[in-house]
């Protein structure tokens, strides 16, 4: 028999479910890096095409990097907050369903896991 990733004893399950989810920022770094590189390249290419001085090219390139970084951070914050708020809303609904119709919720979980 293969060894499982974690224990399925009652206490271990309860402890695991009480742990807070640990966010992964890898997706954000990859997405932000690609987006930042492409938009900065586009700005710098446009400025080079306009035959402006190297100083202007550097200033606009760095300004774009800063603005793009702030924009990505603000968008990610808003998106993450929306997901967290939605999870809290769904959790409240499910807690109410468990209290009011526990057998129906058990059947729902059975069907989800069987599916």
Secondary structure, 3 states (H helix, E strand, C coil): CCCCCCCCCHHHHHHHHHCCCCCCCHHHHHHHHHHHHHHHHHHHHHHHHCCCCHHHHHHHHHHHHHHHHHHHHHHHHHHHHHHHHHHHHHHHHHHHHHHHCHHHHHHHHHHHHHC
